[in-house]
Amino acid sequence: MKKVSLFLVALFVAVVSYAQPKAIGLRLSYGGQFGGEVSYEHILGAGDNFLEADLGMFGNGFKVSGLYNFTFAHPNWTPRGEWVWYAGPGAVLGYVPYAINSDSGRWKNGFLLGIAGQVGLEYTFWFPLQLSVDLRPVFGGIMADDGGFYVDGAAWGFMPTLALRYRF
């Protein structure tokens, strides 16, 4: 498990270093296994669409997600800074804890594979700080260590998430 985690962290750092990132920071949410993630955002070409990659490590598990976000509005709500509405599809995979029986409080680990959708609002200040709020539901299943396949996690990510990124 440690070797896999170290490999994923090294891969994430290599991709971020090579791809000339546009923004990097933290994505934070309230909730058990999705407490915090390292977040990377890269605007593509001359357009406003962007790639987002996140790596979250919690307890004895991790989660990697990648999304392609389409920018669909630039409201002009403030004289300084930039507002952006965005949405897009993506994928999530990881090794996560899940509840076998929520009444008994028993937990096991398993491999998560799912598709994700995201919708959010982002504000970039006139100085290099970016704030965003989003919802990212994940639909998929968990291949459990005991050989079972569970799909009871379809509601993951419906809680609001706040991201703070340094934009460069």
Secondary structure in CASP SS format (residue, H / E / C, confidence):
PFRMAT SS
TARGET T0000
AUTHOR 0000-0000-0000
METHOD secondary structure of the structure
MODEL  1
M C 1.00
K H 1.00
K H 1.00
V H 1.00
S H 1.00
L H 1.00
F H 1.00
L H 1.00
V H 1.00
A H 1.00
L H 1.00
F H 1.00
V H 1.00
A H 1.00
V H 1.00
V H 1.00
S H 1.00
Y H 1.00
A C 1.00
Q C 1.00
P C 1.00
K C 1.00
A E 1.00
I E 1.00
G E 1.00
L E 1.00
R E 1.00
L E 1.00
S E 1.00
Y C 1.00
G C 1.00
G C 1.00
Q C 1.00
F C 1.00
G C 1.00
G E 1.00
E E 1.00
V E 1.00
S E 1.00
Y E 1.00
E E 1.00
H E 1.00
I E 1.00
L C 1.00
G C 1.00
A C 1.00
G C 1.00
D C 1.00
N C 1.00
F E 1.00
L E 1.00
E E 1.00
A E 1.00
D E 1.00
L E 1.00
G E 1.00
M E 1.00
F E 1.00
G C 1.00
N C 1.00
G E 1.00
F E 1.00
K E 1.00
V E 1.00
S E 1.00
G E 1.00
L E 1.00
Y E 1.00
N E 1.00
F E 1.00
T E 1.00
F E 1.00
A E 1.00
H C 1.00
P C 1.00
N C 1.00
W C 1.00
T C 1.00
P C 1.00
R C 1.00
G C 1.00
E E 1.00
W E 1.00
V E 1.00
W E 1.00
Y E 1.00
A E 1.00
G E 1.00
P E 1.00
G E 1.00
A E 1.00
V E 1.00
L E 1.00
G E 1.00
Y E 1.00
V E 1.00
P E 1.00
Y E 1.00
A E 1.00
I E 1.00
N E 1.00
S C 1.00
D C 1.00
S C 1.00
G C 1.00
R E 1.00
W E 1.00
K E 1.00
N E 1.00
G E 1.00
F E 1.00
L E 1.00
L E 1.00
G E 1.00
I E 1.00
A E 1.00
G E 1.00
Q E 1.00
V E 1.00
G E 1.00
L E 1.00
E E 1.00
Y E 1.00
T E 1.00
F C 1.00
W C 1.00
F C 1.00
P C 1.00
L E 1.00
Q E 1.00
L E 1.00
S E 1.00
V E 1.00
D E 1.00
L E 1.00
R C 1.00
P C 1.00
V E 1.00
F E 1.00
G E 1.00
G E 1.00
I E 1.00
M E 1.00
A E 1.00
D C 1.00
D C 1.00
G C 1.00
G C 1.00
F E 1.00
Y E 1.00
V C 1.00
D C 1.00
G C 1.00
A C 1.00
A C 1.00
W E 1.00
G C 1.00
F C 1.00
M C 1.00
P C 1.00
T E 1.00
L E 1.00
A E 1.00
L E 1.00
R E 1.00
Y E 1.00
R E 1.00
F C 1.00
END
